[in-house]
Amino acid sequence: MDAYGSPRGDSALLPGNLALPHLQLVTSEMEPGALVDLVGRAAPHGLDSVQLRLRGLPAREVLAVGEALIRVLRPLRIPLLVNDRLDLALAMDSHGVHLRADGLSPHVAVELWERLHPGNPPILGRSVHSVGEAVEATDVTYLIFGHVFETASKQGLPGRGLPSLAHVARSAGAPVLAIGGITPDRVAQVIGAGAAGVAVRSYLTKAPDPARATEALRRALDAAWHESGSP
């Protein structure tokens, strides 16, 4: 597997590291062709990574979509991570895996990855929903915490809120990305609470114009990061 960097020059992204502030697209269950088209339209406008999350599809189909996305993302130097399925992440030669809170241990995932890619660690994410889970999550590149705000993908469940995000961000040993109800006008709030970036799903996957929606998130994220005084 060859390393490639983020399109944002000074924030080069190599395996095991993150460009900050980070903007990750988490895919939704949608027709594969439409998904590849959406990513192709959004990616050049400020994405730092794409997380392939297609739990409703058989492994063979997820692999095919992943390989198509890698062909789109590789020229842009944007890494693809696979949700939960370390086997598929390795099979499609992606740059890493994003583990569920109740999924495989990060330590085991890294150990298995490095057996096939010695000296070339994965980008390894993990979902967390509490301070306890965040503290226990070692051997990770980043964490995703949420859902911060109420969101259509978690109907009937109130958001965990900015105070909880701030507590997790202070306690975690890795950068924390906020997810859940993220829009450009909320980006400054989550960065102010200590997030190192955002992970978005509905805002981009349902956008009439994914390119403009990505640009709006990117501008808001960079502005909030600058205002926060982060390097």
C-alpha positions as a Python dict, from the first residue, in 0.01 Angstrom:
ca = {
    (1, 'M'): (0, 0, 0),
    (2, 'D'): (148, 336, -102),
    (3, 'A'): (119, 638, 124),
    (4, 'Y'): (-33, 955, -13),
    (5, 'G'): (-106, 1287, 146),
    (6, 'S'): (-387, 1533, 193),
    (7, 'P'): (-451, 1781, -86),
    (8, 'R'): (-399, 2060, 169),
    (9, 'G'): (-22, 2085, 130),
    (10, 'D'): (106, 2174, 478),
    (11, 'S'): (-135, 1929, 643),
    (12, 'A'): (3, 1623, 465),
    (13, 'L'): (-179, 1311, 570),
    (14, 'L'): (24, 993, 594),
    (15, 'P'): (-95, 655, 723),
    (16, 'G'): (-156, 680, 1096),
    (17, 'N'): (-191, 1062, 1097),
    (18, 'L'): (-468, 1314, 1035),
    (19, 'A'): (-479, 1647, 859),
    (20, 'L'): (-634, 1898, 1099),
    (21, 'P'): (-890, 2043, 1111),
    (22, 'H'): (-1042, 1733, 959),
    (23, 'L'): (-1348, 1695, 738),
    (24, 'Q'): (-1468, 1338, 687),
    (25, 'L'): (-1761, 1222, 477),
    (26, 'V'): (-1939, 914, 615),
    (27, 'T'): (-2132, 748, 334),
    (28, 'S'): (-2496, 645, 350),
    (29, 'E'): (-2671, 341, 212),
    (30, 'M'): (-2746, 450, -144),
    (31, 'E'): (-2719, 317, -496),
    (32, 'P'): (-2348, 246, -561),
    (33, 'G'): (-2325, 449, -881),
    (34, 'A'): (-2487, 749, -714),
    (35, 'L'): (-2252, 715, -418),
    (36, 'V'): (-1938, 712, -634),
    (37, 'D'): (-2072, 1014, -825),
    (38, 'L'): (-2145, 1203, -502),
    (39, 'V'): (-1796, 1139, -364),
    (40, 'G'): (-1641, 1243, -693),
    (41, 'R'): (-1831, 1572, -683),
    (42, 'A'): (-1763, 1647, -316),
    (43, 'A'): (-1406, 1528, -266),
    (44, 'P'): (-1212, 1798, -455),
    (45, 'H'): (-1381, 2072, -255),
    (46, 'G'): (-1232, 2011, 88),
    (47, 'L'): (-1275, 1655, 209),
    (48, 'D'): (-986, 1508, 408),
    (49, 'S'): (-1112, 1149, 418),
    (50, 'V'): (-1408, 931, 326),
    (51, 'Q'): (-1547, 658, 550),
    (52, 'L'): (-1721, 384, 354),
    (53, 'R'): (-2019, 277, 563),
    (54, 'L'): (-2253, 42, 374),
    (55, 'R'): (-2385, -203, 632),
    (56, 'G'): (-2677, -310, 419),
    (57, 'L'): (-2473, -450, 131),
    (58, 'P'): (-2303, -790, 96),
    (59, 'A'): (-1925, -789, 137),
    (60, 'R'): (-1866, -844, -235),
    (61, 'E'): (-2063, -532, -324),
    (62, 'V'): (-1896, -321, -55),
    (63, 'L'): (-1560, -430, -194),
    (64, 'A'): (-1660, -325, -547),
    (65, 'V'): (-1782, 17, -428),
    (66, 'G'): (-1466, 65, -224),
    (67, 'E'): (-1242, -12, -519),
    (68, 'A'): (-1438, 235, -733),
    (69, 'L'): (-1403, 504, -466),
    (70, 'I'): (-1029, 446, -436),
    (71, 'R'): (-997, 508, -810),
    (72, 'V'): (-1173, 841, -758),
    (73, 'L'): (-988, 943, -442),
    (74, 'R'): (-633, 828, -515),
    (75, 'P'): (-554, 1106, -767),
    (76, 'L'): (-681, 1358, -509),
    (77, 'R'): (-465, 1205, -235),
    (78, 'I'): (-767, 1153, -12),
    (79, 'P'): (-774, 831, 194),
    (80, 'L'): (-1063, 588, 211),
    (81, 'L'): (-1145, 417, 541),
    (82, 'V'): (-1383, 123, 574),
    (83, 'N'): (-1640, 111, 851),
    (84, 'D'): (-1600, -186, 1083),
    (85, 'R'): (-1472, -437, 825),
    (86, 'L'): (-1097, -476, 864),
    (87, 'D'): (-1100, -765, 616),
    (88, 'L'): (-1254, -551, 343),
    (89, 'A'): (-1026, -257, 424),
    (90, 'L'): (-727, -484, 365),
    (91, 'A'): (-879, -650, 60),
    (92, 'M'): (-939, -321, -122),
    (93, 'D'): (-602, -175, -14),
    (94, 'S'): (-764, 117, 165),
    (95, 'H'): (-578, 341, 408),
    (96, 'G'): (-748, 226, 723),
    (97, 'V'): (-1058, 123, 910),
    (98, 'H'): (-1313, 290, 1135),
    (99, 'L'): (-1421, 67, 1422),
    (100, 'R'): (-1756, 67, 1597),
    (101, 'A'): (-1763, 132, 1970),
    (102, 'D'): (-1845, -236, 2027),
    (103, 'G'): (-1624, -361, 1746),
    (104, 'L'): (-1280, -510, 1716),
    (105, 'S'): (-1016, -389, 1961),
    (106, 'P'): (-797, -117, 1803),
    (107, 'H'): (-488, -297, 1931),
    (108, 'V'): (-588, -616, 1753),
    (109, 'A'): (-675, -423, 1436),
    (110, 'V'): (-333, -257, 1427),
    (111, 'E'): (-159, -587, 1495),
    (112, 'L'): (-341, -762, 1211),
    (113, 'W'): (-285, -470, 973),
    (114, 'E'): (88, -456, 1034),
    (115, 'R'): (126, -826, 964),
    (116, 'L'): (36, -745, 604),
    (117, 'H'): (178, -392, 593),
    (118, 'P'): (481, -391, 827),
    (119, 'G'): (600, -42, 912),
    (120, 'N'): (297, 117, 745),
    (121, 'P'): (31, 165, 1014),
    (122, 'P'): (-334, 227, 925),
    (123, 'I'): (-542, 535, 984),
    (124, 'L'): (-757, 391, 1261),
    (125, 'G'): (-1075, 553, 1386),
    (126, 'R'): (-1323, 451, 1650),
    (127, 'S'): (-1672, 565, 1742),
    (128, 'V'): (-1728, 658, 2106),
    (129, 'H'): (-2036, 774, 2293),
    (130, 'S'): (-1898, 853, 2638),
    (131, 'V'): (-1589, 970, 2823),
    (132, 'G'): (-1526, 615, 2943),
    (133, 'E'): (-1519, 479, 2589),
    (134, 'A'): (-1293, 764, 2479),
    (135, 'V'): (-1042, 703, 2757),
    (136, 'E'): (-1033, 330, 2683),
    (137, 'A'): (-975, 385, 2310),
    (138, 'T'): (-599, 356, 2268),
    (139, 'D'): (-398, 275, 1954),
    (140, 'V'): (-629, 497, 1748),
    (141, 'T'): (-561, 783, 1507),
    (142, 'Y'): (-886, 962, 1582),
    (143, 'L'): (-1223, 924, 1751),
    (144, 'I'): (-1572, 1017, 1637),
    (145, 'F'): (-1811, 1132, 1910),
    (146, 'G'): (-2181, 1179, 1866),
    (147, 'H'): (-2440, 1234, 1792),
    (148, 'V'): (-2382, 1588, 1916),
    (149, 'F'): (-2701, 1749, 1783),
    (150, 'E'): (-3036, 1593, 1706),
    (151, 'T'): (-3025, 1435, 1361),
    (152, 'A'): (-3266, 1263, 1123),
    (153, 'S'): (-3045, 951, 1122),
    (154, 'K'): (-3112, 909, 1497),
    (155, 'Q'): (-3479, 998, 1508),
    (156, 'G'): (-3627, 1031, 1854),
    (157, 'L'): (-3289, 1046, 2028),
    (158, 'P'): (-3176, 1381, 2169),
    (159, 'G'): (-2824, 1494, 2088),
    (160, 'R'): (-2555, 1434, 2349),
    (161, 'G'): (-2472, 1804, 2341),
    (162, 'L'): (-2171, 2032, 2337),
    (163, 'P'): (-2079, 1988, 2708),
    (164, 'S'): (-2045, 1611, 2654),
    (165, 'L'): (-1833, 1672, 2343),
    (166, 'A'): (-1609, 1906, 2539),
    (167, 'H'): (-1565, 1649, 2817),
    (168, 'V'): (-1475, 1376, 2568),
    (169, 'A'): (-1234, 1603, 2380),
    (170, 'R'): (-1053, 1692, 2704),
    (171, 'S'): (-1030, 1329, 2812),
    (172, 'A'): (-938, 1156, 2487),
    (173, 'G'): (-585, 1070, 2385),
    (174, 'A'): (-656, 1131, 2014),
    (175, 'P'): (-825, 1401, 1803),
    (176, 'V'): (-1204, 1392, 1827),
    (177, 'L'): (-1435, 1453, 1531),
    (178, 'A'): (-1791, 1560, 1606),
    (179, 'I'): (-2079, 1392, 1424),
    (180, 'G'): (-2456, 1431, 1427),
    (181, 'G'): (-2652, 1727, 1293),
    (182, 'I'): (-2337, 1905, 1174),
    (183, 'T'): (-2398, 2203, 945),
    (184, 'P'): (-2171, 2497, 857),
    (185, 'D'): (-2339, 2722, 1115),
    (186, 'R'): (-2266, 2468, 1391),
    (187, 'V'): (-1903, 2402, 1306),
    (188, 'A'): (-1771, 2688, 1522),
    (189, 'Q'): (-1960, 2547, 1821),
    (190, 'V'): (-1804, 2202, 1799),
    (191, 'I'): (-1454, 2340, 1737),
    (192, 'G'): (-1504, 2571, 2034),
    (193, 'A'): (-1594, 2266, 2242),
    (194, 'G'): (-1262, 2104, 2154),
    (195, 'A'): (-1334, 1898, 1844),
    (196, 'A'): (-1051, 1867, 1591),
    (197, 'G'): (-1291, 1841, 1300),
    (198, 'V'): (-1624, 1702, 1190),
    (199, 'A'): (-1767, 1389, 1031),
    (200, 'V'): (-2080, 1444, 824),
    (201, 'R'): (-2330, 1220, 656),
    (202, 'S'): (-2676, 1361, 581),
    (203, 'Y'): (-2561, 1718, 517),
    (204, 'L'): (-2353, 1602, 221),
    (205, 'T'): (-2527, 1284, 105),
    (206, 'K'): (-2862, 1468, 79),
    (207, 'A'): (-2723, 1795, -56),
    (208, 'P'): (-2857, 1910, -396),
    (209, 'D'): (-2503, 2031, -474),
    (210, 'P'): (-2239, 1825, -286),
    (211, 'A'): (-1956, 2046, -412),
    (212, 'R'): (-2105, 2367, -272),
    (213, 'A'): (-2205, 2194, 51),
    (214, 'T'): (-1850, 2064, 99),
    (215, 'E'): (-1704, 2407, 27),
    (216, 'A'): (-1934, 2561, 289),
    (217, 'L'): (-1823, 2311, 552),
    (218, 'R'): (-1457, 2357, 461),
    (219, 'R'): (-1475, 2737, 491),
    (220, 'A'): (-1655, 2716, 824),
    (221, 'L'): (-1411, 2458, 957),
    (222, 'D'): (-1097, 2647, 858),
    (223, 'A'): (-1236, 2975, 992),
    (224, 'A'): (-1334, 2819, 1326),
    (225, 'W'): (-996, 2648, 1355),
    (226, 'H'): (-817, 2977, 1294),
    (227, 'E'): (-1036, 3158, 1546),
    (228, 'S'): (-967, 2890, 1806),
    (229, 'G'): (-594, 2959, 1780),
    (230, 'S'): (-511, 2601, 1684),
    (231, 'P'): (-191, 2555, 1478),
}
